[in-house]
Amino acid sequence: MAQVSAKHRRAIIGSSIAGAVVILLGGTYLVGHAMTNGTLPARTTVEGVAIGRMNPDDAKAALENKLGRKVTAPITVADHDTRTTITPAKSGLVVDWNATVDRAGAKDSWNPATIWNTFHGGGPVPLQTKVDTKALETTLGGKADKFAITAKDATVHLDGARIVTRKAVQGRDLDVPATAKSVEAAWHEMKTTVPATVKRPVPDVTDKVVDEVVTKQLKPMLSGPVRVKTSRGDFAVTPEQIAKVTTITTKDRKITANTDTSKLYNNVIPHLGLGFTQPHDASFTLAGGKPTVVPSSVGEGIVEKDFTAIVGSALTRTGSQRDVSVPVKKLDPAFSTDQANAAGVKTVIGEFTTTFPHADYRNTNLGLAAKHINESYVAPGKTFSLDKELGARNSSTGYVDGWVIEGPSLVKEVAGGVSQSATTVFNAAFFAGMTDVEHHPHTLYFSRYPMGREATLYSGSLDVKFRNDTKYGVLVQASVTPSTPSSQGSITVRLWSTPSWDRITATDPKVTDKKPPSTITQSGKDCHAQGGSEGFHVTYSRQFWKGGSVAKEEPFAWTYQPTNQIVCQPAKDGKKS
């Protein structure tokens, strides 16, 4: 056998070793590929959970096992003692486990770098989530009422002379969008408690505002009686009397307390029993058929101006500084004898009479009306109100049931028939030249009244008002001649003053737009037969004469509705109704 050289032998050995290395590396590569195929990099973690070298299914299962409870746990939203919980999955907060594992990067590759990364690479991978912001805000919005507190102003009021206060309440409203962002952030951090984001509306009136009015105004005002010395004797104005006329008002976030010292004067002075006398205004009486002045009288006591100034200033002080002296003076009447004599109430400047058929209710109701109107005085510039002069008209004041207009029909009501006094007053004022402030003709026409030149009355809503725009006073005279079964009754109203015009007349009425009545058939015991009459529109004018000609003219107009004819018939069963 030929001998192999040493050099050749070394070559053979080297080739053998190289081949072995290749074979070894190839085997390792094959093994590495087999071990890393479809698995996650070795150092992969999600929220601290190690999932390296796992296949995707195992990794998903591991994540759901370790993190599932945390990401689905209820989240508590709290503000102080108010709490509510939401369920993430039902509120638009969901984890996508598949996407998370996909993000970790499990791969099937022959690339050596990929195989190497699978063995030695990887790192933290964030959870992949799906957030439905609208759903989250809807959930929180449905729970907003739990957090809602209506802001309430601080208040103060008086219970007698006791000061009663109530603290302000700060409001609270859940800021849904801001709270939703906080919940989302907390969920991503797997926190189960989130501070609610709230708005806290401030009350308009704070405790400080109330404390200020209490300290600076109410406490001094009610600190004790105001002790008043006079030449006729002493008296005290008590805290209770002060409180009774004190009004507490809130405006522009401020509170003020105001004591009406004029009311305090009227509440205190008449009841002192110190021998004070009240003045009496002059008035007029119609005894003997003509106006006669009833003289005024002077009183003696405390003048309101002095009381309000002196006692009013003491209300801001305390202790002995609430001791004051008020002078006793002569008290002049508001309307003196001289003023009454100069008022010019001398002659009749306007007069009107209306008649009425016999009815006991008319005698009663119109008689009471005339009594209340009679000797009413209307000073220059003042307004006469018939409704005010008559006062309450009910059974307790002596009025009885009578017929009144209701829509197109007549019905019975207490004080029925009193509106005739309205027509009579209106016409007397009309011909006296008084300024017409308010009057309302009837909806239906009654032939005993002048067309259009009449008025009705209803307590609190329909009135007859005239203003005395002359320089003279006006005295109202009213009287009733009762009706009898054989004669009509009448009511007369006269206005006494000094004429400002030569005479006042009314033009003849012009009638247009006539409308026929309807016929209504009724049955039953409450049916009252009624004749019908047509409706129409009427116009006329009031003329003011001076120097033999019309100096000015004032137009009037009204539309009457037809009066329904009501026919009463027996009930359909034939029985007497």
JOQUI-V180506 format. One record per backbone hydrogen bond with DSSP energy under -0.5 kcal/mol. CO is the residue of the C=O (numbers start at 0). NH is the residue of the N-H. E is the energy in kcal/mol with one decimal. If there is no record, write none. Layout:
co & nh & e
CO & NH & E
CO & NH & E
//
This chain:
co & nh & e
4 & 8 & -2.3
5 & 9 & -2.1
6 & 10 & -1.7
7 & 11 & -2.1
8 & 12 & -2.4
9 & 13 & -2.5
10 & 14 & -2.5
11 & 15 & -2.2
12 & 16 & -2.4
13 & 17 & -2.6
14 & 18 & -2.4
15 & 19 & -2.4
16 & 20 & -2.5
17 & 21 & -2.7
18 & 22 & -2.8
19 & 23 & -2.6
20 & 24 & -3.5
21 & 25 & -2.7
22 & 26 & -2.0
23 & 27 & -2.5
24 & 28 & -2.9
25 & 29 & -2.1
26 & 30 & -2.6
27 & 31 & -3.4
28 & 32 & -2.8
29 & 33 & -2.3
30 & 34 & -2.3
31 & 35 & -2.1
32 & 36 & -1.3
35 & 38 & -1.9
37 & 55 & -0.6
38 & 106 & -0.9
39 & 52 & -2.3
40 & 43 & -1.7
43 & 50 & -2.5
43 & 51 & -0.9
44 & 124 & -2.8
45 & 48 & -2.1
47 & 49 & -0.6
48 & 45 & -2.2
50 & 53 & -1.4
53 & 39 & -2.2
54 & 58 & -2.7
55 & 59 & -2.7
56 & 60 & -2.3
57 & 61 & -2.5
58 & 62 & -2.5
59 & 63 & -2.6
60 & 64 & -2.1
61 & 65 & -2.4
62 & 66 & -3.3
62 & 67 & -0.6
63 & 67 & -1.2
66 & 70 & -2.3
67 & 71 & -1.1
68 & 72 & -0.9
73 & 75 & -0.5
74 & 76 & -0.5
74 & 85 & -2.2
75 & 77 & -0.5
75 & 193 & -3.2
76 & 83 & -1.8
77 & 195 & -2.8
78 & 81 & -2.2
80 & 82 & -0.6
81 & 78 & -2.6
83 & 76 & -3.5
85 & 74 & -2.5
85 & 87 & -0.6
86 & 89 & -0.7
86 & 90 & -0.7
87 & 90 & -1.5
87 & 92 & -2.6
88 & 91 & -0.6
91 & 93 & -0.6
91 & 131 & -2.7
93 & 129 & -3.4
94 & 96 & -1.0
95 & 99 & -1.9
96 & 100 & -2.4
97 & 101 & -2.6
98 & 102 & -2.1
99 & 103 & -1.0
100 & 103 & -0.6
100 & 104 & -0.8
101 & 104 & -0.9
106 & 37 & -1.8
106 & 38 & -0.5
106 & 108 & -0.6
110 & 114 & -2.5
111 & 115 & -3.0
112 & 116 & -2.5
113 & 117 & -2.2
114 & 118 & -1.8
115 & 119 & -2.6
116 & 120 & -2.9
117 & 41 & -1.8
120 & 42 & -3.0
122 & 44 & -1.6
126 & 128 & -0.6
127 & 95 & -3.3
129 & 93 & -2.3
129 & 131 & -0.5
130 & 132 & -0.9
131 & 135 & -2.3
132 & 136 & -2.6
133 & 137 & -2.2
134 & 138 & -2.2
135 & 139 & -2.3
136 & 140 & -2.7
137 & 141 & -1.7
139 & 142 & -1.1
140 & 143 & -1.0
142 & 145 & -1.1
143 & 146 & -1.5
143 & 147 & -1.0
148 & 171 & -2.4
151 & 168 & -2.5
154 & 165 & -2.2
156 & 163 & -3.0
157 & 159 & -0.7
158 & 161 & -1.9
161 & 158 & -2.8
161 & 163 & -0.5
163 & 156 & -2.5
165 & 154 & -1.9
167 & 169 & -0.5
168 & 151 & -2.2
171 & 148 & -2.4
172 & 198 & -3.3
173 & 175 & -1.3
174 & 178 & -2.6
175 & 179 & -2.6
176 & 180 & -1.7
177 & 181 & -1.7
178 & 182 & -2.7
179 & 183 & -2.4
180 & 184 & -2.3
181 & 185 & -2.6
182 & 186 & -2.6
183 & 187 & -2.0
184 & 188 & -1.3
185 & 190 & -3.1
186 & 189 & -1.4
191 & 75 & -3.3
193 & 77 & -2.3
195 & 197 & -0.7
196 & 174 & -2.9
198 & 172 & -2.7
198 & 200 & -0.6
200 & 170 & -2.4
203 & 205 & -0.6
204 & 153 & -2.8
205 & 209 & -1.7
206 & 210 & -2.9
207 & 211 & -2.0
208 & 212 & -1.9
209 & 213 & -2.5
210 & 214 & -2.6
211 & 215 & -2.8
212 & 216 & -1.7
212 & 217 & -2.3
213 & 218 & -2.8
216 & 220 & -2.2
217 & 221 & -2.3
219 & 222 & -1.2
224 & 226 & -0.7
225 & 227 & -0.6
225 & 236 & -2.6
226 & 323 & -2.8
227 & 234 & -2.4
228 & 325 & -2.5
229 & 232 & -0.9
232 & 229 & -0.6
234 & 227 & -3.3
235 & 237 & -0.7
236 & 225 & -2.5
237 & 241 & -2.1
238 & 242 & -2.9
239 & 243 & -1.8
240 & 244 & -0.8
241 & 244 & -0.9
242 & 245 & -1.6
244 & 259 & -2.7
246 & 248 & -0.6
246 & 257 & -2.8
248 & 255 & -2.5
250 & 253 & -1.4
253 & 250 & -2.5
255 & 248 & -2.6
257 & 246 & -3.1
257 & 259 & -0.6
258 & 260 & -1.3
259 & 263 & -2.1
260 & 264 & -2.1
261 & 265 & -2.2
262 & 266 & -2.1
263 & 267 & -1.8
264 & 268 & -2.2
267 & 270 & -1.5
268 & 271 & -1.6
276 & 299 & -1.5
279 & 296 & -2.2
282 & 293 & -3.4
284 & 291 & -2.6
285 & 288 & -2.2
286 & 289 & -0.6
291 & 284 & -2.5
292 & 294 & -0.7
293 & 282 & -1.9
296 & 279 & -2.0
298 & 330 & -3.1
299 & 276 & -2.2
300 & 302 & -0.5
300 & 328 & -3.4
302 & 306 & -2.3
303 & 307 & -2.9
304 & 308 & -1.7
305 & 309 & -2.7
306 & 310 & -2.2
306 & 311 & -0.8
307 & 311 & -0.7
308 & 312 & -1.5
309 & 313 & -1.3
310 & 314 & -0.9
311 & 314 & -0.7
312 & 315 & -1.0
313 & 316 & -1.7
317 & 320 & -1.5
318 & 321 & -1.7
319 & 322 & -1.7
321 & 226 & -1.1
321 & 323 & -0.6
323 & 228 & -2.3
326 & 328 & -0.5
328 & 300 & -2.9
329 & 331 & -0.6
330 & 298 & -2.8
334 & 281 & -3.7
335 & 339 & -2.3
336 & 340 & -2.6
337 & 341 & -1.6
339 & 342 & -1.2
340 & 343 & -0.5
342 & 472 & -2.6
343 & 345 & -1.6
346 & 348 & -0.6
346 & 496 & -3.2
349 & 494 & -2.9
351 & 492 & -2.4
353 & 490 & -2.4
355 & 488 & -2.7
358 & 362 & -1.9
359 & 363 & -2.3
360 & 364 & -2.9
361 & 365 & -2.4
362 & 366 & -1.4
363 & 367 & -2.1
364 & 368 & -2.0
365 & 369 & -2.6
366 & 370 & -1.8
367 & 371 & -1.8
368 & 372 & -2.0
369 & 373 & -2.5
372 & 375 & -1.5
375 & 475 & -2.9
376 & 378 & -0.6
377 & 473 & -1.9
378 & 381 & -2.3
381 & 467 & -2.7
383 & 465 & -1.5
384 & 388 & -2.2
385 & 389 & -2.5
386 & 390 & -1.6
391 & 393 & -0.6
393 & 396 & -1.0
393 & 398 & -1.9
394 & 397 & -1.4
399 & 414 & -2.6
399 & 415 & -0.6
401 & 412 & -3.0
402 & 416 & -0.5
403 & 410 & -2.9
405 & 408 & -1.6
407 & 563 & -1.1
408 & 405 & -3.4
410 & 403 & -3.4
412 & 401 & -2.7
412 & 415 & -1.6
414 & 417 & -1.7
416 & 419 & -1.6
417 & 420 & -2.0
417 & 421 & -0.7
418 & 422 & -1.7
419 & 423 & -2.1
420 & 424 & -2.6
421 & 425 & -2.6
422 & 426 & -2.2
423 & 427 & -2.1
424 & 428 & -2.6
425 & 429 & -2.5
426 & 430 & -2.4
427 & 431 & -0.8
428 & 432 & -0.5
428 & 433 & -2.2
429 & 432 & -0.9
434 & 436 & -0.7
434 & 466 & -2.3
437 & 464 & -2.7
439 & 455 & -2.7
442 & 560 & -3.3
445 & 448 & -2.2
451 & 453 & -1.3
454 & 422 & -0.6
457 & 460 & -2.2
457 & 461 & -2.4
461 & 457 & -2.2
462 & 464 & -0.5
463 & 385 & -2.5
464 & 436 & -2.0
464 & 437 & -2.0
465 & 383 & -3.2
466 & 434 & -2.2
466 & 468 & -1.1
467 & 380 & -3.8
473 & 377 & -3.2
474 & 495 & -3.0
475 & 374 & -2.6
475 & 375 & -0.6
476 & 493 & -2.8
478 & 491 & -2.6
479 & 481 & -0.7
480 & 489 & -2.2
483 & 486 & -1.3
486 & 483 & -2.3
488 & 355 & -2.3
489 & 480 & -2.9
490 & 353 & -2.1
491 & 478 & -2.1
492 & 351 & -2.0
493 & 476 & -2.9
493 & 495 & -0.5
494 & 348 & -3.2
494 & 349 & -1.2
495 & 474 & -2.3
496 & 345 & -1.1
496 & 346 & -2.5
502 & 544 & -2.6
504 & 542 & -3.2
509 & 538 & -1.6
511 & 536 & -3.4
514 & 534 & -2.9
517 & 519 & -0.5
517 & 564 & -3.4
519 & 521 & -0.5
519 & 566 & -3.1
521 & 568 & -2.4
523 & 526 & -1.5
529 & 565 & -2.4
532 & 562 & -2.6
534 & 514 & -2.9
535 & 559 & -3.3
536 & 511 & -2.8
537 & 557 & -2.2
538 & 509 & -2.4
539 & 555 & -3.0
540 & 506 & -2.3
541 & 553 & -2.8
542 & 504 & -2.0
542 & 544 & -0.6
543 & 550 & -3.2
543 & 551 & -1.2
544 & 501 & -2.0
544 & 502 & -0.8
545 & 548 & -1.1
548 & 545 & -2.9
548 & 550 & -0.7
551 & 543 & -2.7
553 & 541 & -2.9
555 & 539 & -2.1
557 & 537 & -3.1
559 & 535 & -0.8
561 & 563 & -0.6
562 & 532 & -1.6
563 & 565 & -0.6
564 & 519 & -3.6
564 & 566 & -0.5
565 & 529 & -2.0
565 & 567 & -0.5
566 & 521 & -2.9
570 & 573 & -1.8
574 & 570 & -0.9
//
